[in-house]
C-alpha cells in the first residue's frame, strides 16, 4: 500500500470517527432520562432558570392590580421623549421596574396586528379584537390607533 493511500484512509477514518463522536454527543444532549423520576417535563435548556429573559408583562399585566405604577411625569424612554398620545397610553399601565418602552411596544404591536387584520377583512379584525386574539387591542385603539375605533 502506498503512503498516499494510507494517509487518505487515515483521514477518512478520522473524519468518520469525528462525525460519530459528534453524533453521540448530540444524542446525549437530546434531553434523555437524567435520573429525575418526577414525571414532569423540563423546559428546554434555553428556558431553564437563569437563562430565561424576563417576559414583557404588557399593558394588561398591572392594569387592575395593586402593583405600584410609575407616575405619568416619570415616564421616559431611554432616549428622546414620548409623544402626548404615547404618554396617555402609558398612564397607569407601567408597573415599577418595567421599561415603559416595552409596554408601548406591546400597544403598537396590537395596532399593527389590527391594521393587518383590517386590511384583509374588517369582520375578521372585529372578531380578533372581540375574542382577545389581539392582546391589548381595545386599549391600543382608544389611544394609539383611533382610526380603528369603528372596529370596536
N, CA, C and O atoms as a GROMACS GRO file, in nm:
protein
  608
    1UNK      N    1   0.085  -0.117   0.000
    1UNK     CA    2   0.000   0.000   0.000
    1UNK      C    3   0.089   0.123   0.000
    1UNK      O    4   0.188   0.126   0.072
    2UNK      N    5   0.057   0.221  -0.077
    2UNK     CA    6   0.141   0.340  -0.087
    2UNK      C    7   0.112   0.434   0.031
    2UNK      O    8   0.010   0.421   0.098
    3UNK      N    9   0.203   0.526   0.054
    3UNK     CA   10   0.188   0.622   0.163
    3UNK      C   11   0.069   0.714   0.137
    3UNK      O   12   0.000   0.756   0.231
    4UNK      N   13   0.044   0.744   0.011
    4UNK     CA   14  -0.068   0.830  -0.026
    4UNK      C   15  -0.201   0.765   0.011
    4UNK      O   16  -0.290   0.832   0.064
    5UNK      N   17  -0.216   0.635  -0.016
    5UNK     CA   18  -0.338   0.563   0.016
    5UNK      C   19  -0.356   0.552   0.166
    5UNK      O   20  -0.467   0.566   0.216
    6UNK      N   21  -0.250   0.529   0.240
    6UNK     CA   22  -0.257   0.516   0.385
    6UNK      C   23  -0.300   0.648   0.448
    6UNK      O   24  -0.383   0.649   0.538
    7UNK      N   25  -0.243   0.761   0.399
    7UNK     CA   26  -0.284   0.891   0.451
    7UNK      C   27  -0.430   0.919   0.422
    7UNK      O   28  -0.501   0.972   0.508
    8UNK      N   29  -0.478   0.885   0.304
    8UNK     CA   30  -0.617   0.905   0.267
    8UNK      C   31  -0.710   0.822   0.353
    8UNK      O   32  -0.816   0.868   0.396
    9UNK      N   33  -0.670   0.696   0.379
    9UNK     CA   34  -0.752   0.609   0.462
    9UNK      C   35  -0.757   0.661   0.605
    9UNK      O   36  -0.863   0.660   0.668
   10UNK      N   37  -0.644   0.708   0.655
   10UNK     CA   38  -0.641   0.763   0.791
   10UNK      C   39  -0.728   0.888   0.801
   10UNK      O   40  -0.800   0.905   0.899
   11UNK      N   41  -0.722   0.974   0.700
   11UNK     CA   42  -0.804   1.096   0.701
   11UNK      C   43  -0.952   1.060   0.698
   11UNK      O   44  -1.031   1.120   0.770
   12UNK      N   45  -0.990   0.962   0.617
   12UNK     CA   46  -1.130   0.920   0.609
   12UNK      C   47  -1.174   0.861   0.742
   12UNK      O   48  -1.285   0.888   0.788
   13UNK      N   49  -1.088   0.779   0.804
   13UNK     CA   50  -1.119   0.718   0.932
   13UNK      C   51  -1.133   0.825   1.041
   13UNK      O   52  -1.222   0.816   1.125
   14UNK      N   53  -1.046   0.924   1.039
   14UNK     CA   54  -1.052   1.032   1.137
   14UNK      C   55  -1.181   1.113   1.119
   14UNK      O   56  -1.245   1.151   1.217
   15UNK      N   57  -1.218   1.140   0.996
   15UNK     CA   58  -1.341   1.213   0.968
   15UNK      C   59  -1.462   1.135   1.016
   15UNK      O   60  -1.553   1.192   1.077
   16UNK      N   61  -1.465   1.005   0.990
   16UNK     CA   62  -1.576   0.922   1.033
   16UNK      C   63  -1.583   0.916   1.186
   16UNK      O   64  -1.692   0.922   1.244
   17UNK      N   65  -1.468   0.904   1.250
   17UNK     CA   66  -1.465   0.898   1.396
   17UNK      C   67  -1.514   1.030   1.456
   17UNK      O   68  -1.587   1.030   1.555
   18UNK      N   69  -1.475   1.142   1.396
   18UNK     CA   70  -1.519   1.272   1.444
   18UNK      C   71  -1.670   1.287   1.428
   18UNK      O   72  -1.738   1.336   1.518
   19UNK      N   73  -1.722   1.245   1.314
   19UNK     CA   74  -1.866   1.254   1.290
   19UNK      C   75  -1.943   1.166   1.389
   19UNK      O   76  -2.047   1.207   1.440
   20UNK      N   77  -1.891   1.045   1.416
   20UNK     CA   78  -1.955   0.955   1.512
   20UNK      C   79  -1.953   1.015   1.652
   20UNK      O   80  -2.053   1.008   1.723
   21UNK      N   81  -1.842   1.074   1.692
   21UNK     CA   82  -1.832   1.135   1.824
   21UNK      C   83  -1.929   1.254   1.836
   21UNK      O   84  -1.993   1.272   1.939
   22UNK      N   85  -1.939   1.332   1.730
   22UNK     CA   86  -2.031   1.445   1.729
   22UNK      C   87  -2.176   1.397   1.738
   22UNK      O   88  -2.256   1.455   1.812
   23UNK      N   89  -2.209   1.293   1.664
   23UNK     CA   90  -2.346   1.239   1.668
   23UNK      C   91  -2.379   1.185   1.807
   23UNK      O   92  -2.489   1.207   1.856
   24UNK      N   93  -2.286   1.116   1.869
   24UNK     CA   94  -2.309   1.064   2.004
   24UNK      C   95  -2.323   1.178   2.106
   24UNK      O   96  -2.405   1.171   2.197
   25UNK      N   97  -2.244   1.282   2.089
   25UNK     CA   98  -2.252   1.396   2.180
   25UNK      C   99  -2.387   1.465   2.166
   25UNK      O  100  -2.450   1.502   2.265
   26UNK      N  101  -2.432   1.482   2.043
   26UNK     CA  102  -2.561   1.546   2.021
   26UNK      C  103  -2.676   1.459   2.072
   26UNK      O  104  -2.774   1.512   2.124
   27UNK      N  105  -2.664   1.329   2.057
   27UNK     CA  106  -2.768   1.238   2.108
   27UNK      C  107  -2.775   1.247   2.260
   27UNK      O  108  -2.883   1.235   2.317
   28UNK      N  109  -2.663   1.266   2.324
   28UNK     CA  110  -2.660   1.279   2.469
   28UNK      C  111  -2.724   1.409   2.515
   28UNK      O  112  -2.768   1.419   2.630
   29UNK      N  113  -2.729   1.509   2.429
   29UNK     CA  114  -2.788   1.639   2.463
   29UNK      C  115  -2.936   1.647   2.431
   29UNK      O  116  -2.997   1.752   2.448
   30UNK      N  117  -2.995   1.539   2.385
   30UNK     CA  118  -3.132   1.546   2.338
   30UNK      C  119  -3.236   1.540   2.448
   30UNK      O  120  -3.355   1.530   2.419
   31UNK      N  121  -3.195   1.547   2.572
   31UNK     CA  122  -3.291   1.554   2.682
   31UNK      C  123  -3.338   1.417   2.728
   31UNK      O  124  -3.451   1.403   2.773
   32UNK      N  125  -3.253   1.318   2.716
   32UNK     CA  126  -3.288   1.184   2.761
   32UNK      C  127  -3.306   1.180   2.910
   32UNK      O  128  -3.299   1.284   2.976
   33UNK      N  129  -3.329   1.062   2.966
   33UNK     CA  130  -3.354   1.044   3.108
   33UNK      C  131  -3.229   1.079   3.186
   33UNK      O  132  -3.122   1.023   3.163
   34UNK      N  133  -3.243   1.171   3.279
   34UNK     CA  134  -3.130   1.212   3.361
   34UNK      C  135  -3.145   1.163   3.504
   34UNK      O  136  -3.080   1.214   3.596
   35UNK      N  137  -3.232   1.064   3.523
   35UNK     CA  138  -3.250   1.007   3.655
   35UNK      C  139  -3.357   1.077   3.737
   35UNK      O  140  -3.387   1.032   3.847
   36UNK      N  141  -3.414   1.182   3.688
   36UNK     CA  142  -3.519   1.254   3.759
   36UNK      C  143  -3.652   1.187   3.728
   36UNK      O  144  -3.702   1.197   3.616
   37UNK      N  145  -3.708   1.119   3.825
   37UNK     CA  146  -3.830   1.041   3.803
   37UNK      C  147  -3.955   1.116   3.845
   37UNK      O  148  -4.055   1.052   3.879
   38UNK      N  149  -3.953   1.247   3.844
   38UNK     CA  150  -4.070   1.322   3.887
   38UNK      C  151  -4.182   1.318   3.785
   38UNK      O  152  -4.297   1.346   3.818
   39UNK      N  153  -4.150   1.283   3.662
   39UNK     CA  154  -4.252   1.273   3.559
   39UNK      C  155  -4.284   1.406   3.496
   39UNK      O  156  -4.356   1.410   3.396
   40UNK      N  157  -4.232   1.516   3.550
   40UNK     CA  158  -4.261   1.647   3.493
   40UNK      C  159  -4.162   1.676   3.381
   40UNK      O  160  -4.043   1.648   3.392
   41UNK      N  161  -4.213   1.732   3.276
   41UNK     CA  162  -4.128   1.768   3.164
   41UNK      C  163  -4.046   1.891   3.202
   41UNK      O  164  -4.097   1.984   3.265
   42UNK      N  165  -3.920   1.890   3.163
   42UNK     CA  166  -3.834   2.004   3.190
   42UNK      C  167  -3.837   2.098   3.072
   42UNK      O  168  -3.850   2.053   2.958
   43UNK      N  169  -3.826   2.228   3.096
   43UNK     CA  170  -3.819   2.320   2.984
   43UNK      C  171  -3.687   2.301   2.911
   43UNK      O  172  -3.592   2.248   2.969
   44UNK      N  173  -3.678   2.343   2.786
   44UNK     CA  174  -3.552   2.334   2.715
   44UNK      C  175  -3.444   2.410   2.791
   44UNK      O  176  -3.474   2.499   2.870
   45UNK      N  177  -3.320   2.373   2.766
   45UNK     CA  178  -3.209   2.436   2.837
   45UNK      C  179  -3.211   2.587   2.822
   45UNK      O  180  -3.171   2.658   2.914
   46UNK      N  181  -3.258   2.636   2.708
   46UNK     CA  182  -3.260   2.780   2.686
   46UNK      C  183  -3.363   2.851   2.773
   46UNK      O  184  -3.361   2.973   2.784
   47UNK      N  185  -3.455   2.774   2.835
   47UNK     CA  186  -3.557   2.836   2.918
   47UNK      C  187  -3.545   2.794   3.064
   47UNK      O  188  -3.634   2.825   3.144
   48UNK      N  189  -3.439   2.727   3.101
   48UNK     CA  190  -3.423   2.688   3.240
   48UNK      C  191  -3.384   2.810   3.322
   48UNK      O  192  -3.337   2.910   3.268
   49UNK      N  193  -3.404   2.800   3.452
   49UNK     CA  194  -3.381   2.912   3.544
   49UNK      C  195  -3.245   2.975   3.518
   49UNK      O  196  -3.145   2.904   3.502
   50UNK      N  197  -3.240   3.104   3.515
   50UNK     CA  198  -3.116   3.176   3.494
   50UNK      C  199  -3.093   3.212   3.348
   50UNK      O  200  -3.028   3.312   3.319
   51UNK      N  201  -3.146   3.132   3.257
   51UNK     CA  202  -3.128   3.158   3.115
   51UNK      C  203  -3.245   3.234   3.057
   51UNK      O  204  -3.235   3.288   2.947
   52UNK      N  205  -3.357   3.239   3.128
   52UNK     CA  206  -3.477   3.300   3.075
   52UNK      C  207  -3.468   3.451   3.074
   52UNK      O  208  -3.423   3.513   3.170
   53UNK      N  209  -3.512   3.508   2.965
   53UNK     CA  210  -3.525   3.653   2.959
   53UNK      C  211  -3.656   3.688   3.029
   53UNK      O  212  -3.754   3.615   3.015
   54UNK      N  213  -3.659   3.797   3.103
   54UNK     CA  214  -3.785   3.833   3.168
   54UNK      C  215  -3.892   3.858   3.062
   54UNK      O  216  -3.866   3.922   2.960
   55UNK      N  217  -4.011   3.807   3.089
   55UNK     CA  218  -4.119   3.825   2.994
   55UNK      C  219  -4.178   3.963   3.009
   55UNK      O  220  -4.192   4.015   3.120
   56UNK      N  221  -4.213   4.022   2.896
   56UNK     CA  222  -4.277   4.153   2.898
   56UNK      C  223  -4.418   4.135   2.950
   56UNK      O  224  -4.496   4.060   2.891
   57UNK      N  225  -4.454   4.201   3.058
   57UNK     CA  226  -4.586   4.183   3.112
   57UNK      C  227  -4.695   4.248   3.027
   57UNK      O  228  -4.812   4.214   3.040
   58UNK      N  229  -4.657   4.340   2.940
   58UNK     CA  230  -4.755   4.406   2.855
   58UNK      C  231  -4.844   4.499   2.935
   58UNK      O  232  -4.841   4.498   3.058
   59UNK      N  233  -4.920   4.580   2.867
   59UNK     CA  234  -5.004   4.678   2.934
   59UNK      C  235  -5.110   4.617   3.024
   59UNK      O  236  -5.151   4.681   3.121
   60UNK      N  237  -5.154   4.496   2.995
   60UNK     CA  238  -5.260   4.435   3.074
   60UNK      C  239  -5.210   4.384   3.209
   60UNK      O  240  -5.289   4.365   3.301
   61UNK      N  241  -5.078   4.362   3.222
   61UNK     CA  242  -5.024   4.294   3.339
   61UNK      C  243  -5.058   4.363   3.469
   61UNK      O  244  -5.106   4.297   3.562
   62UNK      N  245  -5.036   4.491   3.480
   62UNK     CA  246  -5.058   4.556   3.608
   62UNK      C  247  -5.176   4.650   3.606
   62UNK      O  248  -5.186   4.737   3.692
   63UNK      N  249  -5.262   4.636   3.512
   63UNK     CA  250  -5.368   4.734   3.491
   63UNK      C  251  -5.465   4.744   3.608
   63UNK      O  252  -5.492   4.854   3.654
   64UNK      N  253  -5.516   4.633   3.657
   64UNK     CA  254  -5.619   4.637   3.760
   64UNK      C  255  -5.572   4.580   3.894
   64UNK      O  256  -5.655   4.552   3.980
   65UNK      N  257  -5.444   4.562   3.912
   65UNK     CA  258  -5.399   4.507   4.039
   65UNK      C  259  -5.341   4.618   4.126
   65UNK      O  260  -5.346   4.736   4.091
   66UNK      N  261  -5.286   4.578   4.238
   66UNK     CA  262  -5.234   4.675   4.333
   66UNK      C  263  -5.087   4.705   4.312
   66UNK      O  264  -5.025   4.767   4.399
   67UNK      N  265  -5.029   4.664   4.200
   67UNK     CA  266  -4.889   4.689   4.172
   67UNK      C  267  -4.865   4.838   4.162
   67UNK      O  268  -4.942   4.912   4.100
   68UNK      N  269  -4.758   4.882   4.223
   68UNK     CA  270  -4.721   5.024   4.219
   68UNK      C  271  -4.689   5.063   4.075
   68UNK      O  272  -4.610   4.996   4.008
   69UNK      N  273  -4.751   5.170   4.028
   69UNK     CA  274  -4.733   5.217   3.891
   69UNK      C  275  -4.639   5.337   3.888
   69UNK      O  276  -4.630   5.414   3.984
   70UNK      N  277  -4.569   5.350   3.777
   70UNK     CA  278  -4.480   5.464   3.758
   70UNK      C  279  -4.568   5.587   3.734
   70UNK      O  280  -4.656   5.584   3.648
   71UNK      N  281  -4.546   5.695   3.807
   71UNK     CA  282  -4.624   5.817   3.785
   71UNK      C  283  -4.602   5.870   3.643
   71UNK      O  284  -4.493   5.858   3.586
   72UNK      N  285  -4.706   5.930   3.587
   72UNK     CA  286  -4.701   5.978   3.448
   72UNK      C  287  -4.583   6.072   3.424
   72UNK      O  288  -4.518   6.065   3.320
   73UNK      N  289  -4.554   6.158   3.519
   73UNK     CA  290  -4.445   6.254   3.500
   73UNK      C  291  -4.306   6.188   3.500
   73UNK      O  292  -4.209   6.250   3.458
   74UNK      N  293  -4.297   6.064   3.545
   74UNK     CA  294  -4.169   5.994   3.545
   74UNK      C  295  -4.153   5.898   3.427
   74UNK      O  296  -4.049   5.833   3.414
   75UNK      N  297  -4.253   5.890   3.342
   75UNK     CA  298  -4.244   5.803   3.225
   75UNK      C  299  -4.150   5.866   3.123
   75UNK      O  300  -4.176   5.975   3.072
   76UNK      N  301  -4.042   5.796   3.092
   76UNK     CA  302  -3.948   5.848   2.994
   76UNK      C  303  -3.877   5.730   2.926
   76UNK      O  304  -3.838   5.635   2.994
   77UNK      N  305  -3.859   5.737   2.795
   77UNK     CA  306  -3.785   5.633   2.725
   77UNK      C  307  -3.635   5.652   2.750
   77UNK      O  308  -3.592   5.755   2.802
   78UNK      N  309  -3.556   5.553   2.712
   78UNK     CA  310  -3.411   5.562   2.729
   78UNK      C  311  -3.355   5.680   2.651
   78UNK      O  312  -3.262   5.747   2.696
   79UNK      N  313  -3.412   5.706   2.534
   79UNK     CA  314  -3.368   5.819   2.452
   79UNK      C  315  -3.491   5.895   2.403
   79UNK      O  316  -3.594   5.834   2.374
   80UNK      N  317  -3.480   6.025   2.394
   80UNK     CA  318  -3.589   6.106   2.340
   80UNK      C  319  -3.702   6.124   2.439
   80UNK      O  320  -3.681   6.121   2.561
   81UNK      N  321  -3.822   6.144   2.386
   81UNK     CA  322  -3.940   6.166   2.469
   81UNK      C  323  -4.059   6.091   2.410
   81UNK      O  324  -4.062   6.061   2.291
   82UNK      N  325  -4.156   6.062   2.495
   82UNK     CA  326  -4.280   6.005   2.449
   82UNK      C  327  -4.370   6.118   2.400
   82UNK      O  328  -4.369   6.228   2.456
   83UNK      N  329  -4.448   6.091   2.295
   83UNK     CA  330  -4.546   6.190   2.249
   83UNK      C  331  -4.660   6.193   2.352
   83UNK      O  332  -4.669   6.107   2.439
   84UNK      N  333  -4.747   6.292   2.340
   84UNK     CA  334  -4.860   6.302   2.433
   84UNK      C  335  -4.950   6.180   2.419
   84UNK      O  336  -5.002   6.130   2.519
   85UNK      N  337  -4.971   6.133   2.296
   85UNK     CA  338  -5.054   6.015   2.271
   85UNK      C  339  -4.993   5.892   2.339
   85UNK      O  340  -5.065   5.811   2.398
   86UNK      N  341  -4.862   5.879   2.331
   86UNK     CA  342  -4.794   5.766   2.394
   86UNK      C  343  -4.802   5.775   2.546
   86UNK      O  344  -4.825   5.675   2.614
   87UNK      N  345  -4.784   5.895   2.600
   87UNK     CA  346  -4.796   5.914   2.745
   87UNK      C  347  -4.936   5.879   2.794
   87UNK      O  348  -4.952   5.818   2.899
   88UNK      N  349  -5.037   5.917   2.716
   88UNK     CA  350  -5.175   5.885   2.752
   88UNK      C  351  -5.194   5.734   2.757
   88UNK      O  352  -5.258   5.682   2.849
   89UNK      N  353  -5.138   5.664   2.661
   89UNK     CA  354  -5.149   5.518   2.659
   89UNK      C  355  -5.078   5.456   2.780
   89UNK      O  356  -5.128   5.361   2.840
   90UNK      N  357  -4.963   5.509   2.814
   90UNK     CA  358  -4.882   5.451   2.921
   90UNK      C  359  -4.933   5.486   3.062
   90UNK      O  360  -4.899   5.417   3.158
   91UNK      N  361  -5.012   5.591   3.073
   91UNK     CA  362  -5.060   5.635   3.204
   91UNK      C  363  -5.129   5.519   3.276
   91UNK      O  364  -5.219   5.455   3.222
   92UNK      N  365  -5.086   5.494   3.399
   92UNK     CA  366  -5.140   5.390   3.487
   92UNK      C  367  -5.124   5.249   3.431
   92UNK      O  368  -5.198   5.159   3.471
   93UNK      N  369  -5.029   5.227   3.341
   93UNK     CA  370  -5.005   5.094   3.284
   93UNK      C  371  -4.866   5.038   3.316
   93UNK      O  372  -4.845   4.918   3.302
   94UNK      N  373  -4.774   5.122   3.358
   94UNK     CA  374  -4.635   5.078   3.371
   94UNK      C  375  -4.603   5.046   3.516
   94UNK      O  376  -4.590   5.138   3.598
   95UNK      N  377  -4.591   4.917   3.550
   95UNK     CA  378  -4.553   4.881   3.687
   95UNK      C  379  -4.410   4.926   3.717
   95UNK      O  380  -4.327   4.937   3.627
   96UNK      N  381  -4.383   4.953   3.843
   96UNK     CA  382  -4.248   4.989   3.886
   96UNK      C  383  -4.150   4.882   3.838
   96UNK      O  384  -4.178   4.763   3.849
   97UNK      N  385  -4.038   4.925   3.785
   97UNK     CA  386  -3.934   4.833   3.742
   97UNK      C  387  -3.951   4.780   3.600
   97UNK      O  388  -3.868   4.702   3.553
   98UNK      N  389  -4.056   4.822   3.531
   98UNK     CA  390  -4.079   4.775   3.394
   98UNK      C  391  -4.050   4.890   3.298
   98UNK      O  392  -4.088   5.004   3.323
   99UNK      N  393  -3.983   4.858   3.190
   99UNK     CA  394  -3.949   4.958   3.090
   99UNK      C  395  -4.075   5.006   3.019
   99UNK      O  396  -4.144   4.926   2.957
  100UNK      N  397  -4.106   5.136   3.027
  100UNK     CA  398  -4.227   5.185   2.961
  100UNK      C  399  -4.224   5.163   2.809
  100UNK      O  400  -4.329   5.149   2.747
  101UNK      N  401  -4.106   5.161   2.750
  101UNK     CA  402  -4.095   5.139   2.607
  101UNK      C  403  -4.146   4.999   2.569
  101UNK      O  404  -4.200   4.981   2.461
  102UNK      N  405  -4.129   4.902   2.657
  102UNK     CA  406  -4.178   4.767   2.631
  102UNK      C  407  -4.331   4.764   2.634
  102UNK      O  408  -4.393   4.695   2.553
  103UNK      N  409  -4.390   4.839   2.724
  103UNK     CA  410  -4.536   4.846   2.732
  103UNK      C  411  -4.591   4.915   2.607
  103UNK      O  412  -4.689   4.871   2.548
  104UNK      N  413  -4.525   5.023   2.568
  104UNK     CA  414  -4.566   5.094   2.447
  104UNK      C  415  -4.552   5.005   2.324
  104UNK      O  416  -4.638   5.006   2.236
  105UNK      N  417  -4.445   4.930   2.318
  105UNK     CA  418  -4.424   4.840   2.204
  105UNK      C  419  -4.536   4.737   2.193
  105UNK      O  420  -4.579   4.704   2.082
  106UNK      N  421  -4.584   4.687   2.305
  106UNK     CA  422  -4.696   4.592   2.302
  106UNK      C  423  -4.822   4.657   2.245
  106UNK      O  424  -4.896   4.594   2.170
  107UNK      N  425  -4.846   4.783   2.280
  107UNK     CA  426  -4.961   4.855   2.224
  107UNK      C  427  -4.945   4.881   2.076
  107UNK      O  428  -5.041   4.868   2.000
  108UNK      N  429  -4.825   4.918   2.035
  108UNK     CA  430  -4.800   4.942   1.893
  108UNK      C  431  -4.812   4.814   1.812
  108UNK      O  432  -4.859   4.814   1.698
  109UNK      N  433  -4.770   4.703   1.873
  109UNK     CA  434  -4.784   4.573   1.807
  109UNK      C  435  -4.932   4.539   1.789
  109UNK      O  436  -4.970   4.484   1.686
  110UNK      N  437  -5.013   4.571   1.887
  110UNK     CA  438  -5.158   4.548   1.874
  110UNK      C  439  -5.214   4.629   1.757
  110UNK      O  440  -5.294   4.578   1.680
  111UNK      N  441  -5.171   4.754   1.745
  111UNK     CA  442  -5.218   4.837   1.632
  111UNK      C  443  -5.176   4.778   1.499
  111UNK      O  444  -5.253   4.778   1.403
  112UNK      N  445  -5.053   4.727   1.491
  112UNK     CA  446  -5.004   4.666   1.367
  112UNK      C  447  -5.085   4.542   1.332
  112UNK      O  448  -5.117   4.519   1.215
  113UNK      N  449  -5.119   4.462   1.432
  113UNK     CA  450  -5.200   4.342   1.407
  113UNK      C  451  -5.341   4.380   1.364
  113UNK      O  452  -5.398   4.316   1.276
  114UNK      N  453  -5.396   4.482   1.425
  114UNK     CA  454  -5.530   4.530   1.386
  114UNK      C  455  -5.526   4.579   1.242
  114UNK      O  456  -5.614   4.547   1.162
  115UNK      N  457  -5.425   4.655   1.209
  115UNK     CA  458  -5.411   4.707   1.072
  115UNK      C  459  -5.402   4.592   0.972
  115UNK      O  460  -5.467   4.595   0.867
  116UNK      N  461  -5.323   4.493   1.005
  116UNK     CA  462  -5.307   4.378   0.915
  116UNK      C  463  -5.439   4.302   0.899
  116UNK      O  464  -5.476   4.266   0.787
  117UNK      N  465  -5.508   4.279   1.009
  117UNK     CA  466  -5.636   4.207   1.002
  117UNK      C  467  -5.740   4.288   0.926
  117UNK      O  468  -5.816   4.233   0.847
  118UNK      N  469  -5.744   4.419   0.950
  118UNK     CA  470  -5.841   4.505   0.883
  118UNK      C  471  -5.814   4.514   0.733
  118UNK      O  472  -5.906   4.528   0.654
  119UNK      N  473  -5.688   4.506   0.695
  119UNK     CA  474  -5.654   4.509   0.553
  119UNK      C  475  -5.707   4.385   0.482
  119UNK      O  476  -5.739   4.390   0.363
  120UNK      N  477  -5.715   4.275   0.554
  120UNK     CA  478  -5.768   4.152   0.497
  120UNK      C  479  -5.920   4.152   0.497
  120UNK      O  480  -5.983   4.127   0.395
  121UNK      N  481  -5.978   4.182   0.615
  121UNK     CA  482  -6.124   4.176   0.628
  121UNK      C  483  -6.164   4.245   0.759
  121UNK      O  484  -6.116   4.207   0.866
  122UNK      N  485  -6.251   4.345   0.750
  122UNK     CA  486  -6.294   4.417   0.870
  122UNK      C  487  -6.361   4.324   0.972
  122UNK      O  488  -6.340   4.338   1.092
  123UNK      N  489  -6.441   4.232   0.924
  123UNK     CA  490  -6.510   4.141   1.016
  123UNK      C  491  -6.411   4.050   1.087
  123UNK      O  492  -6.427   4.019   1.205
  124UNK      N  493  -6.308   4.008   1.015
  124UNK     CA  494  -6.201   3.928   1.076
  124UNK      C  495  -6.133   4.008   1.186
  124UNK      O  496  -6.105   3.955   1.294
  125UNK      N  497  -6.106   4.134   1.159
  125UNK     CA  498  -6.043   4.220   1.259
  125UNK      C  499  -6.132   4.236   1.381
  125UNK      O  500  -6.084   4.229   1.494
  126UNK      N  501  -6.262   4.259   1.359
  126UNK     CA  502  -6.356   4.272   1.472
  126UNK      C  503  -6.356   4.148   1.559
  126UNK      O  504  -6.351   4.156   1.682
  127UNK      N  505  -6.361   4.033   1.495
  127UNK     CA  506  -6.363   3.907   1.569
  127UNK      C  507  -6.233   3.886   1.648
  127UNK      O  508  -6.236   3.839   1.761
  128UNK      N  509  -6.121   3.920   1.588
  128UNK     CA  510  -5.992   3.906   1.657
  128UNK      C  511  -5.986   3.997   1.779
  128UNK      O  512  -5.929   3.960   1.882
  129UNK      N  513  -6.044   4.115   1.768
  129UNK     CA  514  -6.046   4.208   1.881
  129UNK      C  515  -6.140   4.157   1.990
  129UNK      O  516  -6.103   4.155   2.107
  130UNK      N  517  -6.260   4.116   1.952
  130UNK     CA  518  -6.361   4.067   2.048
  130UNK      C  519  -6.314   3.943   2.122
  130UNK      O  520  -6.335   3.929   2.243
  131UNK      N  521  -6.250   3.853   2.050
  131UNK     CA  522  -6.209   3.726   2.109
  131UNK      C  523  -6.083   3.737   2.193
  131UNK      O  524  -6.049   3.644   2.267
  132UNK      N  525  -6.013   3.848   2.182
  132UNK     CA  526  -5.888   3.864   2.256
  132UNK      C  527  -5.768   3.809   2.184
  132UNK      O  528  -5.659   3.802   2.240
  133UNK      N  529  -5.786   3.770   2.058
  133UNK     CA  530  -5.673   3.719   1.979
  133UNK      C  531  -5.565   3.825   1.961
  133UNK      O  532  -5.448   3.793   1.946
  134UNK      N  533  -5.606   3.950   1.961
  134UNK     CA  534  -5.510   4.060   1.954
  134UNK      C  535  -5.505   4.122   2.094
  134UNK      O  536  -5.594   4.196   2.134
  135UNK      N  537  -5.399   4.089   2.166
  135UNK     CA  538  -5.384   4.137   2.303
  135UNK      C  539  -5.375   4.290   2.305
  135UNK      O  540  -5.312   4.350   2.218
  136UNK      N  541  -5.437   4.351   2.403
  136UNK     CA  542  -5.432   4.496   2.427
  136UNK      C  543  -5.501   4.577   2.318
  136UNK      O  544  -5.481   4.698   2.309
  137UNK      N  545  -5.582   4.513   2.235
  137UNK     CA  546  -5.640   4.579   2.118
  137UNK      C  547  -5.728   4.698   2.155
  137UNK      O  548  -5.710   4.807   2.102
  138UNK      N  549  -5.823   4.678   2.245
  138UNK     CA  550  -5.916   4.787   2.277
  138UNK      C  551  -5.844   4.908   2.334
  138UNK      O  552  -5.870   5.021   2.292
  139UNK      N  553  -5.753   4.885   2.428
  139UNK     CA  554  -5.680   4.998   2.487
  139UNK      C  555  -5.594   5.067   2.382
  139UNK      O  556  -5.584   5.190   2.381
  140UNK      N  557  -5.531   4.990   2.297
  140UNK     CA  558  -5.447   5.049   2.192
  140UNK      C  559  -5.531   5.132   2.097
  140UNK      O  560  -5.490   5.242   2.058
  141UNK      N  561  -5.648   5.082   2.059
  141UNK     CA  562  -5.734   5.156   1.967
  141UNK      C  563  -5.777   5.289   2.028
  141UNK      O  564  -5.777   5.391   1.959
  142UNK      N  565  -5.812   5.289   2.155
  142UNK     CA  566  -5.860   5.411   2.219
  142UNK      C  567  -5.755   5.522   2.221
  142UNK      O  568  -5.790   5.640   2.220
  143UNK      N  569  -5.626   5.486   2.224
  143UNK     CA  570  -5.524   5.590   2.235
  143UNK      C  571  -5.422   5.591   2.122
  143UNK      O  572  -5.386   5.698   2.072
  144UNK      N  573  -5.373   5.476   2.080
  144UNK     CA  574  -5.263   5.472   1.983
  144UNK      C  575  -5.308   5.467   1.837
  144UNK      O  576  -5.243   5.524   1.750
  145UNK      N  577  -5.419   5.400   1.811
  145UNK     CA  578  -5.465   5.387   1.672
  145UNK      C  579  -5.617   5.407   1.664
  145UNK      O  580  -5.690   5.315   1.631
  146UNK      N  581  -5.662   5.528   1.695
  146UNK     CA  582  -5.806   5.555   1.698
  146UNK      C  583  -5.874   5.543   1.562
  146UNK      O  584  -5.997   5.539   1.556
  147UNK      N  585  -5.798   5.536   1.455
  147UNK     CA  586  -5.859   5.519   1.322
  147UNK      C  587  -5.933   5.386   1.310
  147UNK      O  588  -6.009   5.365   1.215
  148UNK      N  589  -5.912   5.295   1.406
  148UNK     CA  590  -5.981   5.164   1.403
  148UNK      C  591  -6.096   5.156   1.503
  148UNK      O  592  -6.144   5.046   1.530
  149UNK      N  593  -6.140   5.269   1.559
  149UNK     CA  594  -6.250   5.266   1.656
  149UNK      C  595  -6.376   5.208   1.599
  149UNK      O  596  -6.457   5.153   1.674
  150UNK      N  597  -6.398   5.217   1.469
  150UNK     CA  598  -6.518   5.159   1.409
  150UNK      C  599  -6.519   5.008   1.416
  150UNK      O  600  -6.622   4.945   1.392
  151UNK      N  601  -6.405   4.947   1.449
  151UNK     CA  602  -6.397   4.801   1.463
  151UNK      C  603  -6.440   4.753   1.600
  151UNK      O  604  -6.461   4.633   1.621
  152UNK      N  605  -6.453   4.845   1.694
  152UNK     CA  606  -6.490   4.804   1.832
  152UNK      C  607  -6.637   4.776   1.842
  152UNK      O  608  -6.686   4.740   1.950
   0.00000   0.00000   0.00000
